[in-house]
Amino acid sequence: MIELTDIREAAVRIAGRVVRTPLLRASVLSDMTGADVFIKFENHQFTASFKERGALNKLLTLDPAVRAHGVVAMSAGNHAQGVAFHARRLGVPAIIVMPRATPLTKVENTRTHGAEVVLVGDSLADAARRAAEITAERGLTFVHPYDDRQVIAGAGTVGLEMLQDRPGLDTLIVPIGGGGLISGIATAAKALDPAVQVIGVQAARYPAMHCAFNGAALAGGGSTIAEGIAVKYPGELTQAIVRACVDEVLLVDEQALEEAVALYLNIEKTVAEGAGAAALACLLSHRERFRGRSVGLVLSGGNIDPRLLASILVRELMRERRIVKLRIAIADQPGLLARISTTLGEAGANILEVQHQRSLLALSARDANVEVTFEAMDAGHADVIVAAVCAAGFDAAVVSS
């Protein structure tokens, strides 16, 4: 176990070397959820993640001779960048082992910070095995992403700052992968104010700490946009701290994570990766649980692949029915496509894409099928547009998103 003293010492050690990120009230999200919401913007760190705190604290506590020999880390991205960035600043050789599926932006950023990157396997478990082999082969020091006292103490400075900046917070919602961040935050929070509730959140597809916390068999796997917390096995040290200091661990599905990423960008004008948006996803998915409370959300990171971000934003527009795909059956006659376009335009639709198919065997040789993707102002406007197309005599149906 670690203590508040460890976290305070870490805060002194890393002061001036990492960003003391802002804790700001989110008025729109507060109105949406019925909670008084404050966001800790850890995406403002140089590497856009809280991971810098623990990585730097660990490196600074190593013996100088050990540092000079070099370190090894395994990570899906954010811990890798944190170790690589501060290792270079301290003159420490660093080897980072990452799963092959790690987003390209995280791989390239890690290399840019001067580390040697080794891509191996399909999971963090594969990367961990190779990292252990390299550590033994070369006699280096392993910097664990979460199951390490100094890493946890460094991460705990997030909670220390939150309660210093807003002593009235009564609830902290924190993403969980291996559990290092929440272990540090919960240790600090419970020492400063035992009444503060610390709630962990995991992606439903990777509920390792949720299972451990509730005494259930470990389960999970598959694709998630929250790859930063897609951990199959929680840490041993972090499990003990979570059981002792965390009040509850909740799960969120992929749709909630996507919605949270989109809301951060559209409302707060900030970029969050899937894991970084998990706390907001939890608040949105469990609104009644937090209604009336003063809630601190940890936006833990903002390293998201641009293509994934673009896909998430389009998918959210489809869920909100601001982008709609309409399938229209027509006779294969001249002028009908122009009539459809005119009808949509007069109804205020912005046509994004048109697919005109006449060779489908399911259709009569005299018929055609038109799929029109259009943009509307909102769901109500989309209904008006579809009604206008039908009123013009066309057989139209919305294609389910």
N, C-alpha and C positions, 0 to 999 in steps of 0.2 A: 504494500500500500504506500501511497505517497501522501504528503501532508501539505497544508497551506504554505508552510515555510518553504517547501521545495518549489512551489509555484512562484512565490514572491522572490525567491532567489533567482529563478529563471527570468522573471520580469526585469530584474536589475541587470542580469547578464546580457539579455538581448536588446535592451533599450537602446534606441538610436540606430540599431542595425536592421530592424524590421519596422514596418509602418504601424503606428498606433491607429488602427482603423476607426472610422466614425461609427457611432451608434445613433441612428436617426429614426424619428417617428415616421411611420407610413400612414398618412391620414386616410388615403383611399382604401387601403387594405384594412384599416381599422373599421371604416364604415361598412365594408363588405362583410366582415366576419363578426362584428360585435365585440371584438377584443381591442385593447389598446396596444397596438403593434409597433415594435421597435426592431429595426434590422441592423445587425452587425455585419458591415460590408468587408468581409475578409477577401473578397475579390479585388480589393484595392491594394493588396500586397504586390510587390514587384512581379512575382511569378503567379499572381492572381489566385493564391490559395493560402489558407491558414498553415499549411504544412511547413512553411518556412520556419515557424516558431520552434517546433519540436526539433527539426533538423539542425537548426543553428544551435540550440541549447545543447544538443547532444555533442556536436562537433566541438563546442567551446569547453566542454567538460572532459574531453579526451586529453590524455597526456600529449604534449607537443611531439614527442618521438613517435607516438602511435599515429597522430594526425599526419605526420610527414610520410609515413609508410603508405597510407592510403586507406580508403573506405569502400565498402560495397553496400548497395541498397537494391531492393526490389520494389517495384511500384507500377501501378497502371498509369502513372503520369504526374500527379501533383507532388507526391513525396519525392519522386525522381527529380523534378525541377527544383524543389526546395533544397535538397542535398547538393545537387550540381551547382546551383547558384552560389550558395554559401561556401561550398568546398573551394570553388575557384577564388572567392574573395579571401579565403584563409590560406590559399596555397596548398590545398589538400587534394591529391589525386583521387578521382572518384570513378567507380565502375557502376553503372546502373543496369540492372536486368529487368526487362519489361516484356509482358506478353505480346505476341505478334499482333494481336487485335487492338493494341493501344492506339487511340486516335493519333493521326499523323502529326497534328499540331503539337501534341505533348512530346512526341518522340523528337521532333525537330527542335523544339525549344530546349529540351534536355541536352541535345548535342550542342546547341548554340552556347549553352552555359559552360561548355568545356569538358563534359563528362564523356567517358567511353560508354556507348550504349550497346547492350547485348539483347537482341530480340529472340525470345525462345518460348515455345509452348503456346497453349491456348488459354491459359488461366493464370491467376496470381500464384496458385499452388505450384504450377510448372516453373514459373519464374523464381519462386522461393527456393525450390530444389536446386536450380542452377546457381542461384546466388550463394547458397550454402557451399556448393562445390567450389566455386571460385574463391570464396573466403578461405576455405581450407587449403586449396592449392597454392594460393599466393600469400597466405599468412596475413590477410588484411583484417580490418575491423568491420563488422556488419552493423549497419544502422537500420534497425527495424522500423517499419513505418508506423507501428502503433504499440507493440508489446514491449515497451522499454520505459523505464522510470523517467529518464531525462526527456525523452520525446513527449511523454504524457505531461510532464511538468511544463514544458514549453507550450504545448497546446492549451494547457489550463490557463495561461495568461489571457486567452480570449474571454473566459468567464470572469476573471479578475477585473478586466477593463469594463466589461458590460455592467457589473454591479457597482463599480466606482462611478461610471458615467450616469447610471440610472438606478439608484438604490431602491426605488420603488418597484422594480420588476419582481413579480411573484411567480413567473413561469418562464423557463428557458426550454426552447425546443431545438434539439441538436441532431444533425445527421449522424448515423452510425455505420461504419464499415467494419473495421476491426475493433473499434471502440476507444482509440486513443484520445480523440477530441472530447468525447463525452466524459471519459474518465477524468481528464484534467479539469474540465468545466464543472462537473458535478462535485469533485473534491473541493474546489474553490468555493462554489456556491453554498454547499452544505456547511462549510466551515464558517463562512461569513454570515449566513442566515439559514438555519435549518428548516425554516418554513418555506423556502423557495422550492417549487416543484421543478424537477429536471426530467424532461420527457425526451426519450430517444425515438428516432424514426429511421426505419429501414425500407428499402424497396421490397415489395412483396415477393419478388422473384429471388431475393437473396436475404432471407430472414434469419441468418445465423445467430445473431445476438438475441433476437426475439425468441428463438427456440431455446437457447441456453438460459435466458432470463426466466422463461416459463417452464423449464424442465422438460421440454419436448425434444424429440429426436431431430437432429439437424436435417434440413431439407433445403431445396432451392436449386436454381440454375436457369439458364436460358439467356435471352437477349434483354438488355435493359439500357435505357438512356443514362442511367445513374451508374456508369461503370466505375466511378471513383469509390463507390461503396459496395460494389459487387464482390463481397468477400464471403467465401464459403465456410471459413472456420474462424471464429472470434479468437482473440488473444487470451492466453491463460491469465495474465495479470489484469487485463482489462475486464474479463468476466467477473473477477472477484470485486473489482471496484464498482462495476455497474450494479451488481447485486447489492452492494452495501450502500450506494449513494444515489442510484437512479430510481425514480418513482414508477416509471412505466415505459415500455417500449411499444410503439405503434407501427403499423405497416401502411404503406401507400402504394397504389397501383400505378401503372405506366401513364394512364390518362391524367391522373392528378399531377404527376411529375411534369408532363408536357404542359399542362395548364399553368403550373407554377413558373416554369421557364418563360412562357409567353407573357405572363403577368409582370414578372420582373422587368422584362424588356419594355412592354407597352405602358406600364404604370410607373415603375420606378426608374425607367430609362437606364437600366444596368443589365449587364450580361451575367447570367448564372448558368453553370453546367447542370446536368441532371442531378448529381449528388448535391451540388450547392443549393439547389432549389427544393431539396427534400423537406426542410423544416416548414417552408411555406405550403408545400403540398400537404403536409400533415395538418396544418392549421385549417386549410380549405376542406380537407376530408373529414375533420372531426370538429366542426365549428361549435357545436353545442358543448363539447368538452372544454372549450376555452373561452366561451362567451363571458364577457364581463371581467376577464382577467387582464393583467398587464403582462404582455408576452414579448419576450426577446427571441427573435429568430436569428440563427446563425447561418448567414449566406457564406458557406464555407469555401466556395471556389467558383471561378468563372471561365475555366478552360474548356470550351466546347467547340467541336468541329463546326466550321461555318456552314457546311452542307447540312449537317444534322439540325443546326439551329434554323436554317431556312425551311427544312422539312417540317419541323415542329410548328413553326409559325403558320405555314399553309394549312396543316392539319387542324390547328386551332380555329382558323378562319372557316374551315369546312364544318367543324363542330358547331360553331356559332351561326352557321348557315349564311355567312357573308360571302362564301364561295359555294356555288351550287352547280351540280352537273344534272342536266335535264336530257332525257332520252325521248325523242319525238319520232313517231312512225309517220311516214308520208308516202304519197304516191311518187313514183319516179318521173316527175314532170318538171319542165322548165319553170322557173320563177318562184317555186315554193320556198327554197332556201332564202331567197331575198325577202319573202313575206315574213318568214320567221325572224330574220334579222331586224326587219323594220318594227315588228311587234315588240321584240325585246328592247330595242332602242327607245321606242315611245314609252315603254314602261319604266325606263330608267336603268336598265341593266347594262353593265359594262361587260361585253363579250371578251372572254379570255382565250377560248379555244373552241374550234369547231371540227368535228369528225363526221364525214359524210360517207356512209357505207351502203353500197348497193349490191355487193356480191355475197352477202351472207346467205348460206343455203336455207336458213330458217325463214328467210323472207320470200315472198312471192317475187318472181322475176320482174314484176311491174312495180314493186315497192322499194323503198329505201329507208334507211335508219339514220337519224341525225342525233349526235350527242353534242350538246352545247354546254360549255362551262362558262358561267357568268358570275360577276361580282355584284352583290347587292349591299345596301347600306346596313341592313340588319335582317333578322329572321322574318319580321313582319313584312318588310319590303320584298323579301324573296317570295313570300306567299302571294303578294300582289302580282309579281312578275309571272309566276307560274299560272295564276288564275287568268291573267291577260292572254297568255299563250293558248290556254284551253278555250277561252272565250272566242279566240280567233278561229276556232274550228280544228285545232290540232290535237291529236292524241298524244299527250305529254305525261311523263312520269319522272319524278325525281329519282335519280340513282342514289342508293344508300351510300353514305360515306363510310 
